[in-house]
Amino acid sequence: MRKAMKCLLVALSLCLGGTAGLQCLPSEQAVIQAATKKVALNRSSLKMIKGTSYQLRLNNNKRKIRWSSSNAKIASVTSKGTVKAVKNGSAKIYAKVSATGTVTGVKAGKTTIKAAIGAKKYTSTITVKNPSFTLNASKITLSKGQSYIVKPKAAPTAKITWRSSNSAVASVNTKGVILAKKSGSATISAKANGITRTISITVTNPYFNINKTSITLNYGSSAKIGISASPKPSYISWKTTSNQHAASIKSDGTIKAMYIGTASYTATVNGVKRTVKVTVKNPTSSTYNPGWYKVGVNIPAGEYLLTSTNRYLPAYQIYNDGSYYRPTKTTQYPGNGFVTLRKGQYVQLMNCKITKAPSKIAVKSSGTYRVGKDIAAGTYTIKKLKPNSSAYADTASYYVYRNTYFDANPYEGKYNLMSETVTLTNGDVIMVQNAKISRS
């Protein structure tokens, strides 16, 4: 031993000394590197499942080892260092170098494995657990035709045996996919690692229901009808066969009152049709919001002022009957507008609301004005707005009508104007767009 150490010291002095001409030989380098390698167990701790085995090794050791377990009833160890999990618990496995180099397992539990070389010992802790097997559900309700994929977890990994107590109601394949066949009950069983788990299955027939078949809303308000369906689709489409559109309905049953009138909306889910009738009314009797009206019934006859409800041009359509086909008059307004309604007509208001026409309104750059009420009779100059105006548009125009019935075409007008002069008489109606009107 002393001789070996002396050789090692000599080799070190030759490698580390200050003599420039001396170098370590390859065999001397190998001796130094071997001296730095550590002796250690290949695992300092280990979790095992009952019935499984693991090979422990004492790395960088050429001497024979005697192995032992602190609790052989939990984890046993062979003379070659193979640890076998026996049952749930923990144990300490001891490894000592004997004269003959034989390792013997002592006992199992949560064990610390010790490898002793001389006075130095190396340890590894072993924890043993029982095998496990779980499913991600214990109770499921499916509609006929639906499927469900069971997600099992087994430790250690093992083959799973699946079985259905009533395959006419619900079947299951070797991959754990359950298929609902008809209404009724069944139990799905799965077995692995000697453990059996079950899932209670209830199969129902597909259905689709709503909690209201009719609803009345004020214009601009919202409400929600209750929807129940199985299986529940990701999206429900509501359609109307009515000539009128009173509302919008979202997939979740939220209804937005958008037009005055009545319409029915139908959705089909799981082969079942459900219909809701929506009636939209004005919240007040003085303002008439976008929608459908019968003059003399839903709205009195007379002259009305139209104002926009959004960024689009306000417009209306007049019908002689309630079929809502082939309107007899369609008019759009820049800004505000006027319309005179006769009893018996039907009117559709779009992007606007109407109120009884006041005696006078202020004159702006774009709008419809009554000569003799909103603007005096006389001669006027109409000029296109300048580009820096907030109301500027590419085209400017004006048209003059005989009255607010708009029964006839304008008797005077100009499209895409720059500057025009017009003479107005009482009773006329002038419509100006993107232009300024002023007395000449």
C-alpha positions as CSV (number, residue, x, y, z in Angstrom):
1,M,0.0,0.0,0.0
2,R,2.8,2.4,0.9
3,K,4.6,1.5,-2.3
4,A,1.5,2.4,-4.4
5,M,1.0,5.7,-2.6
6,K,4.7,6.5,-3.2
7,C,4.3,5.8,-6.9
8,L,1.2,8.0,-7.0
9,L,3.0,10.9,-5.3
10,V,5.8,10.6,-7.7
11,A,3.5,10.7,-10.6
12,L,1.7,13.8,-9.2
13,S,5.0,15.6,-8.6
14,L,6.1,14.9,-12.1
15,C,2.8,16.3,-13.6
16,L,2.5,19.3,-11.3
17,G,6.1,20.2,-10.7
18,G,7.8,23.2,-12.2
19,T,10.4,21.4,-14.4
20,A,9.5,22.4,-17.9
21,G,10.9,19.3,-19.5
22,L,8.8,16.7,-17.6
23,Q,5.4,15.4,-18.7
24,C,3.0,12.7,-17.4
25,L,2.9,9.5,-19.3
26,P,-0.5,8.1,-20.4
27,S,-0.4,5.3,-17.8
28,E,0.3,7.9,-15.1
29,Q,-2.7,10.0,-16.2
30,A,-5.0,6.9,-16.0
31,V,-3.9,6.3,-12.5
32,I,-4.8,9.8,-11.5
33,Q,-8.2,9.8,-13.2
34,A,-9.1,6.4,-11.6
35,A,-8.3,7.8,-8.2
36,T,-10.9,10.6,-8.7
37,K,-13.9,8.3,-9.5
38,K,-16.5,8.0,-6.8
39,V,-18.0,4.8,-5.5
40,A,-21.9,5.3,-5.2
41,L,-25.2,3.5,-5.6
42,N,-26.9,4.0,-8.9
43,R,-30.1,5.2,-7.1
44,S,-30.2,7.3,-4.0
45,S,-33.9,6.8,-3.7
46,L,-36.5,4.7,-5.5
47,K,-40.3,4.4,-5.6
48,M,-41.7,1.0,-6.6
49,I,-44.9,-0.8,-7.1
50,K,-45.7,-4.0,-5.2
51,G,-44.6,-7.0,-7.3
52,T,-42.0,-5.1,-9.4
53,S,-38.2,-5.4,-9.2
54,Y,-35.2,-3.1,-9.7
55,Q,-31.5,-3.8,-10.1
56,L,-29.3,-1.8,-7.8
57,R,-25.6,-1.3,-8.6
58,L,-22.7,0.0,-6.6
59,N,-20.9,2.0,-9.3
60,N,-17.1,2.1,-9.6
61,N,-16.7,-0.9,-7.2
62,K,-15.1,-4.2,-8.2
63,R,-15.4,-5.8,-4.8
64,K,-18.2,-8.2,-3.9
65,I,-21.0,-6.7,-1.8
66,R,-23.3,-8.2,0.8
67,W,-26.8,-6.7,0.5
68,S,-29.5,-6.5,3.1
69,S,-33.0,-5.1,3.6
70,S,-34.3,-3.6,6.8
71,N,-37.7,-5.1,6.1
72,A,-37.9,-8.1,3.8
73,K,-41.7,-8.2,4.1
74,I,-41.8,-4.9,2.2
75,A,-38.8,-5.0,-0.1
76,S,-36.5,-7.9,-0.5
77,V,-33.0,-7.9,-2.1
78,T,-31.1,-10.6,-3.8
79,S,-27.4,-11.3,-3.5
80,K,-27.0,-9.4,-6.8
81,G,-28.7,-6.3,-5.6
82,T,-32.1,-6.9,-7.2
83,V,-34.8,-5.3,-5.1
84,K,-38.3,-6.7,-5.3
85,A,-41.3,-4.8,-3.9
86,V,-43.4,-7.2,-1.8
87,K,-46.2,-5.0,-0.3
88,N,-47.1,-1.5,0.5
89,G,-44.7,0.2,2.9
90,S,-41.0,1.1,3.2
91,A,-37.8,-0.6,4.2
92,K,-34.0,0.0,4.4
93,I,-31.8,-2.1,2.3
94,Y,-28.2,-2.5,3.6
95,A,-25.2,-3.2,1.5
96,K,-22.0,-4.2,3.2
97,V,-18.8,-5.6,1.9
98,S,-18.0,-8.8,3.7
99,A,-14.9,-11.0,3.5
100,T,-16.6,-13.1,0.8
101,G,-18.3,-10.1,-0.9
102,T,-21.8,-11.6,-0.6
103,V,-24.9,-9.3,-0.2
104,T,-28.0,-10.7,1.6
105,G,-31.5,-9.0,1.8
106,V,-32.6,-8.5,5.4
107,K,-36.0,-6.8,5.6
108,A,-38.4,-4.4,3.7
109,G,-40.4,-1.2,4.3
110,K,-39.2,2.2,3.5
111,T,-35.7,1.1,3.3
112,T,-32.3,2.7,3.1
113,I,-29.8,0.6,1.1
114,K,-26.3,0.8,2.4
115,A,-23.1,-0.2,0.6
116,A,-20.1,-0.3,2.8
117,I,-16.5,-0.3,1.6
118,G,-14.3,-0.3,4.6
119,A,-15.7,2.3,7.0
120,K,-17.5,4.3,4.3
121,K,-21.2,3.5,3.6
122,Y,-23.5,4.4,0.6
123,T,-27.3,4.5,0.9
124,S,-30.4,4.4,-1.2
125,T,-34.0,4.8,0.1
126,I,-36.7,2.5,-1.3
127,T,-40.5,3.3,-1.0
128,V,-43.0,0.6,-2.0
129,K,-46.5,1.3,-3.0
130,N,-49.5,-1.0,-3.8
131,P,-50.5,-1.3,-7.5
132,S,-53.3,1.2,-8.4
133,F,-56.0,1.5,-11.0
134,T,-58.4,4.4,-11.5
135,L,-61.0,5.8,-14.0
136,N,-61.8,9.4,-14.7
137,A,-65.5,9.0,-14.1
138,S,-67.9,6.9,-11.9
139,K,-71.2,8.1,-13.3
140,I,-72.2,9.3,-16.8
141,T,-75.4,10.3,-18.5
142,L,-75.4,10.0,-22.3
143,S,-78.0,10.5,-25.0
144,K,-78.7,7.8,-27.5
145,G,-76.0,7.8,-30.2
146,Q,-73.4,9.6,-28.1
147,S,-70.0,8.1,-27.2
148,Y,-67.6,8.6,-24.3
149,I,-63.9,7.8,-24.0
150,V,-62.9,6.6,-20.5
151,K,-59.4,7.6,-19.4
152,P,-57.9,5.0,-17.1
153,K,-54.7,5.2,-15.1
154,A,-52.9,2.0,-14.0
155,A,-49.6,1.7,-12.1
156,P,-47.8,-0.4,-13.1
157,T,-49.1,-0.3,-16.7
158,A,-51.3,-3.3,-17.3
159,K,-53.8,-4.7,-19.7
160,I,-57.3,-3.6,-19.0
161,T,-60.3,-5.8,-19.4
162,W,-63.6,-4.0,-20.2
163,R,-67.2,-5.3,-19.8
164,S,-70.7,-4.0,-20.0
165,S,-73.6,-5.3,-17.9
166,N,-76.0,-4.5,-20.7
167,S,-74.5,-4.0,-24.1
168,A,-77.9,-3.4,-25.6
169,V,-78.0,-0.1,-23.7
170,A,-74.3,0.8,-23.6
171,S,-71.4,-1.1,-25.2
172,V,-67.6,-0.6,-24.5
173,N,-64.7,-1.7,-26.7
174,T,-61.1,-2.7,-25.8
175,K,-60.0,1.0,-25.8
176,G,-62.6,2.1,-23.3
177,V,-64.9,3.8,-25.7
178,I,-68.5,3.7,-24.5
179,L,-71.4,3.9,-27.1
180,A,-74.9,4.7,-25.9
181,K,-77.4,2.6,-27.9
182,K,-80.8,3.0,-26.3
183,S,-82.4,4.5,-23.2
184,G,-81.8,2.6,-20.0
185,S,-79.0,1.8,-17.5
186,A,-75.9,-0.2,-17.6
187,T,-72.6,-0.6,-15.7
188,I,-69.2,-0.6,-17.4
189,S,-66.5,-2.6,-15.5
190,A,-62.8,-2.3,-16.0
191,K,-60.2,-4.5,-14.4
192,A,-56.4,-4.1,-14.2
193,N,-53.7,-5.0,-11.6
194,G,-56.3,-7.1,-9.8
195,I,-58.5,-4.0,-9.2
196,T,-62.0,-3.6,-10.6
197,R,-63.5,-0.1,-11.2
198,T,-67.1,0.6,-12.5
199,I,-69.0,3.4,-14.2
200,S,-72.8,3.8,-13.9
201,I,-74.2,4.6,-17.3
202,T,-77.6,6.3,-17.9
203,V,-78.8,6.6,-21.5
204,T,-81.6,9.0,-22.4
205,N,-83.4,9.7,-25.7
206,P,-82.3,12.9,-27.5
207,Y,-84.4,16.0,-26.7
208,F,-84.7,19.7,-27.3
209,N,-86.9,22.1,-25.3
210,I,-87.4,25.8,-24.7
211,N,-89.1,27.4,-21.7
212,K,-91.1,29.9,-23.7
213,T,-93.0,29.7,-26.9
214,S,-94.0,33.4,-27.1
215,I,-92.4,36.6,-25.7
216,T,-93.2,40.3,-25.9
217,L,-90.5,42.9,-25.7
218,N,-90.1,46.7,-25.9
219,Y,-88.0,47.9,-28.8
220,G,-84.3,47.9,-28.0
221,S,-84.6,45.5,-25.0
222,S,-83.3,42.0,-24.6
223,A,-84.4,38.8,-23.0
224,K,-83.3,35.2,-22.9
225,I,-85.3,32.0,-23.3
226,G,-84.2,28.8,-21.5
227,I,-82.8,26.0,-23.7
228,S,-82.3,22.4,-22.7
229,A,-81.0,19.8,-25.1
230,S,-79.3,16.5,-25.0
231,P,-76.9,16.0,-26.7
232,K,-76.3,19.8,-26.6
233,P,-75.0,21.1,-29.9
234,S,-72.2,23.7,-30.0
235,Y,-74.4,26.1,-32.0
236,I,-78.1,26.5,-32.5
237,S,-79.4,28.3,-35.6
238,W,-82.7,30.2,-35.4
239,K,-84.6,30.9,-38.6
240,T,-87.8,32.7,-39.5
241,T,-90.3,32.0,-42.2
242,S,-92.2,35.2,-41.4
243,N,-92.3,38.2,-43.9
244,Q,-91.2,40.4,-41.0
245,H,-88.1,40.4,-38.8
246,A,-88.8,41.5,-35.3
247,A,-85.6,40.4,-33.5
248,S,-82.3,38.6,-33.6
249,I,-81.8,35.4,-31.6
250,K,-78.4,34.1,-30.6
251,S,-77.4,30.5,-30.2
252,D,-77.9,30.6,-26.4
253,G,-81.4,31.9,-26.7
254,T,-80.7,35.7,-26.2
255,I,-83.3,37.7,-28.0
256,K,-82.7,41.3,-29.1
257,A,-85.8,43.4,-30.0
258,M,-84.8,45.2,-33.2
259,Y,-88.0,45.9,-35.2
260,I,-91.5,46.7,-34.3
261,G,-93.7,43.8,-35.3
262,T,-94.2,40.1,-34.8
263,A,-92.2,37.2,-36.2
264,S,-91.8,33.5,-35.3
265,Y,-88.3,31.8,-35.1
266,T,-87.7,28.1,-35.3
267,A,-84.7,25.9,-34.4
268,T,-84.2,22.2,-35.0
269,V,-82.0,20.3,-32.6
270,N,-81.7,16.5,-32.4
271,G,-84.5,16.2,-34.9
272,V,-86.9,18.2,-32.7
273,K,-88.3,21.6,-33.8
274,R,-89.1,24.3,-31.4
275,T,-90.7,27.7,-32.3
276,V,-90.8,31.0,-30.3
277,K,-93.1,33.9,-31.3
278,V,-91.5,37.3,-30.7
279,T,-93.6,40.5,-30.5
280,V,-91.8,43.8,-30.4
281,K,-93.6,47.0,-29.2
282,N,-92.7,50.6,-28.8
283,P,-92.0,51.6,-25.3
284,T,-93.8,54.9,-25.8
285,S,-96.8,56.0,-27.9
286,S,-95.0,59.1,-29.3
287,T,-92.0,57.5,-30.9
288,Y,-92.1,54.8,-33.6
289,N,-88.9,52.8,-33.9
290,P,-87.6,50.7,-36.8
291,G,-90.2,48.1,-37.7
292,W,-93.5,47.4,-39.5
293,Y,-96.7,49.4,-39.1
294,K,-100.2,49.5,-40.4
295,V,-101.3,53.1,-40.7
296,G,-104.5,53.6,-38.7
297,V,-103.9,50.5,-36.6
298,N,-100.3,50.6,-35.2
299,I,-99.6,54.2,-36.1
300,P,-101.9,57.2,-36.8
301,A,-102.1,58.8,-40.2
302,G,-100.3,62.1,-40.6
303,E,-97.0,63.8,-41.2
304,Y,-93.9,62.5,-39.4
305,L,-90.2,63.5,-38.9
306,L,-87.7,60.7,-39.5
307,T,-84.3,60.7,-37.7
308,S,-81.5,58.1,-38.0
309,T,-80.9,55.4,-35.4
310,N,-77.4,54.5,-36.7
311,R,-74.7,55.5,-39.1
312,Y,-76.7,54.4,-42.1
313,L,-79.1,56.5,-44.2
314,P,-82.6,56.5,-42.7
315,A,-85.2,55.1,-45.1
316,Y,-88.8,53.9,-45.3
317,Q,-90.9,51.8,-47.6
318,I,-94.6,52.1,-48.3
319,Y,-96.9,49.1,-49.2
320,N,-100.5,49.1,-50.2
321,D,-101.2,45.8,-48.5
322,G,-99.7,43.6,-45.8
323,S,-97.9,41.2,-48.1
324,Y,-94.7,43.2,-47.8
325,Y,-93.9,42.6,-51.5
326,R,-93.4,45.2,-54.2
327,P,-93.3,48.5,-52.2
328,T,-95.0,51.4,-53.9
329,K,-92.5,53.9,-52.5
330,T,-88.9,53.7,-51.2
331,T,-87.1,56.8,-50.0
332,Q,-83.7,57.4,-48.3
333,Y,-82.9,60.6,-46.5
334,P,-79.6,62.4,-45.8
335,G,-79.9,63.3,-42.1
336,N,-83.5,63.9,-41.2
337,G,-86.6,63.4,-43.4
338,F,-90.3,63.7,-43.5
339,V,-93.1,61.3,-44.5
340,T,-96.8,61.7,-44.6
341,L,-98.7,58.4,-44.0
342,R,-102.2,57.6,-45.2
343,K,-104.7,55.4,-43.4
344,G,-104.6,51.8,-44.7
345,Q,-101.0,51.9,-45.9
346,Y,-98.3,49.7,-44.5
347,V,-94.9,51.2,-43.7
348,Q,-91.5,49.8,-43.0
349,L,-89.0,52.0,-41.1
350,M,-85.3,51.2,-41.6
351,N,-82.4,52.8,-39.7
352,C,-84.7,55.4,-38.4
353,K,-87.4,56.3,-35.9
354,I,-90.3,58.7,-36.5
355,T,-92.2,61.2,-34.4
356,K,-95.0,63.5,-35.1
357,A,-93.6,66.3,-37.3
358,P,-92.9,69.5,-35.4
359,S,-94.0,72.9,-36.7
360,K,-90.4,73.7,-37.5
361,I,-86.9,72.2,-37.5
362,A,-83.4,73.8,-37.7
363,V,-81.8,73.8,-41.2
364,K,-78.5,72.0,-41.4
365,S,-76.1,71.1,-44.2
366,S,-77.8,67.8,-45.0
367,G,-81.5,67.1,-44.5
368,T,-85.1,67.5,-45.7
369,Y,-86.9,70.7,-45.1
370,R,-90.4,72.0,-45.7
371,V,-90.7,75.4,-47.4
372,G,-92.9,77.7,-45.5
373,K,-92.2,75.9,-42.2
374,D,-88.5,75.1,-41.8
375,I,-87.3,77.4,-44.5
376,A,-88.9,80.5,-46.0
377,A,-89.8,80.7,-49.7
378,G,-87.3,82.5,-51.9
379,T,-84.1,82.0,-53.9
380,Y,-81.3,80.0,-52.4
381,T,-77.7,79.0,-53.3
382,I,-76.7,75.4,-52.7
383,K,-72.9,74.7,-52.5
384,K,-71.0,71.6,-52.0
385,L,-69.3,71.3,-48.6
386,K,-65.6,71.9,-48.4
387,P,-63.3,68.9,-48.0
388,N,-62.3,69.9,-44.5
389,S,-65.9,69.8,-43.3
390,S,-66.8,66.9,-41.0
391,A,-69.9,66.2,-43.1
392,Y,-68.0,66.2,-46.4
393,A,-68.6,63.5,-48.9
394,D,-67.6,63.0,-52.6
395,T,-71.0,63.9,-54.0
396,A,-73.5,66.7,-53.2
397,S,-77.1,66.9,-54.4
398,Y,-80.5,68.5,-53.9
399,Y,-84.0,67.5,-55.0
400,V,-87.3,69.5,-54.7
401,Y,-90.6,67.7,-54.2
402,R,-94.2,69.0,-54.2
403,N,-95.1,67.5,-50.8
404,T,-94.0,65.1,-48.0
405,Y,-96.0,62.3,-49.6
406,F,-93.2,61.9,-52.1
407,D,-95.8,60.4,-54.5
408,A,-94.1,61.9,-57.6
409,N,-90.6,62.2,-58.8
410,P,-88.8,65.5,-57.9
411,Y,-89.6,68.3,-60.3
412,E,-86.2,69.9,-59.9
413,G,-82.8,68.7,-58.7
414,K,-79.1,68.2,-59.3
415,Y,-76.7,65.4,-58.6
416,N,-72.9,65.9,-58.1
417,L,-73.2,69.6,-57.9
418,M,-70.7,72.3,-57.0
419,S,-72.9,75.3,-56.7
420,E,-76.5,75.8,-57.8
421,T,-79.3,78.4,-57.4
422,V,-82.9,77.3,-56.8
423,T,-86.2,79.1,-56.2
424,L,-88.5,77.6,-53.6
425,T,-92.2,78.2,-53.0
426,N,-94.4,77.4,-50.0
427,G,-95.4,73.8,-49.8
428,D,-92.3,72.5,-51.5
429,V,-90.0,70.0,-49.8
430,I,-86.2,70.2,-50.5
431,M,-83.8,67.4,-49.8
432,V,-80.2,68.4,-49.5
433,Q,-77.2,66.1,-49.2
434,N,-73.6,67.1,-48.4
435,A,-74.2,70.7,-49.4
436,K,-74.9,74.0,-47.6
437,I,-78.1,75.9,-48.4
438,S,-78.2,79.7,-47.9
439,R,-80.3,82.7,-49.1
440,S,-79.0,84.3,-52.3
